[in-house]
Amino acid sequence: MVKTEVYIQEVQVTENTITAYLTDGRIISVPLVWSWRLSDATPEQRANYEIIGDGEGVHWYDLDEDISAEGMLYGVTWREP
């Protein structure tokens, strides 16, 4: 198995999903409930993000939330502590 690097170029958060557009052309989407912080956030808070680590992940400043491309791709969920 050949492992390729996974990088996000754009992200979109709706009231139901987190969708990442990857630099290699793939689009991955996970349910919004995978991130309790994003689930509880306002649309404005969801829109205030930055792609970090040259595309390795996304950080939401208002929520102190980080989601990685690999986490989305391989099914790592984020649960409320």
C-alpha positions in Angstrom: 0.0 0.0 0.0 1.3 3.4 -1.0 0.5 6.2 1.5 0.0 9.6 -0.1 0.1 12.9 1.7 -3.3 14.4 2.4 -3.7 18.2 2.3 -6.8 20.4 2.5 -7.1 23.4 0.2 -10.6 24.5 1.2 -13.2 23.6 3.8 -16.9 24.1 4.1 -19.1 23.6 7.1 -22.9 23.4 6.8 -25.4 22.6 9.5 -25.0 18.9 8.7 -21.5 18.3 7.3 -17.8 19.2 7.3 -16.5 19.0 3.8 -12.8 19.2 2.9 -11.6 19.8 -0.7 -8.1 18.2 -1.0 -5.2 19.3 -3.1 -5.3 16.0 -5.1 -8.9 16.6 -6.2 -10.7 14.4 -3.7 -13.6 15.7 -1.6 -14.2 14.1 1.8 -17.2 14.8 4.0 -18.0 13.8 7.6 -21.1 14.5 9.7 -21.0 17.7 11.7 -21.8 15.8 14.9 -18.2 14.4 14.7 -17.1 17.7 16.2 -19.2 18.7 19.2 -17.7 22.1 19.2 -18.6 22.8 15.5 -22.1 21.2 16.1 -22.7 23.8 18.9 -21.2 26.7 17.0 -22.9 29.5 15.2 -22.5 29.8 11.4 -20.2 32.8 12.0 -18.0 30.8 14.3 -17.9 27.9 11.8 -16.8 30.4 9.1 -13.9 31.7 11.1 -11.2 29.1 10.3 -7.7 28.9 9.0 -6.1 26.1 7.1 -3.0 25.1 9.1 0.2 23.2 8.5 0.3 23.7 4.8 -3.1 22.0 4.5 -2.7 19.2 7.1 -5.6 20.5 9.1 -8.1 23.3 10.0 -8.2 25.5 13.1 -11.3 27.3 14.2 -10.2 30.3 16.4 -13.5 31.0 18.1 -13.9 27.4 19.1 -10.3 26.3 19.8 -11.0 23.3 17.5 -8.6 21.5 15.2 -9.4 18.9 12.6 -6.9 17.1 10.5 -7.2 15.9 6.9 -6.1 12.4 8.0 -8.6 12.4 10.8 -11.4 13.1 8.4 -10.1 10.6 5.8 -9.6 7.7 8.2 -12.6 8.3 10.4 -11.3 9.7 13.6 -14.2 11.2 15.6 -13.9 14.1 18.1 -16.0 13.5 21.2 -17.0 15.9 23.9 -14.8 15.5 27.0 
